[in-house]
């Protein structure tokens, strides 16, 4: 039975960083603007969380300008102008196929879907496309959750390979290019968060240290 990849309800967390699902955290950060999401991103708990994450990942502390938007209207306008609206496309689309020429967009989307099907997941048609950053992060959150809940060493190793392979083949194949484009525009908040995500993704690959294998090695596709 397939499960839709959905964005969970927002809540400010005071858990230690080690207990946080950082993939899900970043998915929340880059979700569609809403007053609720803006309130969460502007809150004291979120600010402390990001500062703690910067310290843990060894990222240089962000300048004051990077920290927050002055209002919901400014936040919403920046999100739309950066990621969703533009001619012929927005400055920094949050989709993999906009930042790579290694394959046509349809092939990239199909590759993502094939990964998702390893876990019996399918992107929610009413939310984001299969190669959107939020969808990719929700998939990684699912893989990470399963990996941490398994006790069989072979299953754990297979999920580690799946996570690292997806990070290398997809997320890290386009995020650096998106980060470079975003750096040239230097917006508040989003640049800080995307940089943190890139650093975290690279550290995850280094930690998991998988042999280079085909997608989903060790796991049976549905």
C-alpha positions, -999 to +999 in steps of 0.1 A: +000+000+000+014+034-010+017+063+014+016+099+004+046+121+013+030+148+034+043+178+053+034+174+090+019+200+112+043+227+123+054+229+160+083+246+176+106+220+191+128+222+222+143+187+217+181+183+217+195+185+182+204+149+183+167+140+187+155+161+158+146+148+123+166+174+104+153+163+070+118+170+082+129+202+098+143+216+065+112+204+047+092+225+070+114+255+065+110+254+027+073+246+026+047+269+012+043+303+030+016+305+057+011+327+087+016+297+109+049+288+092+061+324+094+053+325+132+073+293+137+103+306+116+102+339+135+100+324+170+126+324+197+127+285+198+135+283+161+162+309+163+179+290+191+175+258+171+192+272+141+220+287+161+226+254+178+226+236+144+251+261+131+274+253+160+269+216+157+276+216+119+306+240+122+289+266+101+300+303+105+274+323+125+251+341+101+250+379+099+220+397+115+205+404+080+202+367+074+181+359+105+145+369+098+120+388+077+103+419+093+068+408+084+048+379+069+042+400+038+079+403+032+085+366+039+057+355+015+068+379-012+105+368-010+095+331-011+074+336-042+099+359-060+128+336-053+113+301-057+080+302-076+075+333-098+096+345-128+100+346-165+109+322-179+114+307-144+120+319-109+156+328-099+160+297-078+134+270-084+133+244-057+133+216-081+162+194-092+154+194-129+159+232-130+195+230-119+210+201-138+214+191-175+225+155-168+191+143-179+158+156-192+133+167-165+111+136-171+140+113-165+150+130-133+114+129-120+112+092-129+145+085-110+131+102-079+098+082-081+118+050-085+136+058-052+103+066-035+088+033-046+116+014-028+097+023+004+062+021-011+059+059-011+044+082-037+045+120-039+012+137-030-001+150-063-017+180-045+016+192-030+050+194-047+064+176-078+086+145-073+119+164-077+109+193-055+132+199-025+104+193+000+094+160-015+130+148-016+135+158+020+103+140+031+116+109+014+149+112+032+131+117+065+112+084+059+144+065+051+161+080+082+132+070+104+132+035+091+170+032+094+169+043+130+140+020+139+156-012+125+177-036+145+187-061+117+222-050+106+216-059+070+184-038+069+202-009+085+231-012+061+207-013+031+189+018+043+222+036+049+231+029+013+197+041+001+199+073+020+235+081+009+228+072-027+198+094-029+218+123-013+246+120-038+226+112-069+198+137-063+199+163-034+236+171-037+236+170-074+216+202-075+216+220-041+251+235-045+240+251-078+208+264-062+229+277-032+252+296-056+223+313-073+207+321-039+240+335-026+241+361-054+207+373-043+215+372-005+180+370+009+173+368+046+167+334+062+165+312+031+202+315+023+212+306+058+189+276+058+199+263+024+236+266+033+229+246+065+211+220+045+240+216+021+265+212+049+242+186+067+237+166+035+274+164+029+281+154+065+254+127+063+271+112+032+304+112+049+289+096+080+271+069+062+301+063+039+284+039+015+301+019-013+289+033-046+260+011-057+229+013-077+198+030-062+180+009-036+207-018-034+197-044-008+161-034-009+134-049-030+114-024-051+076-026-051 
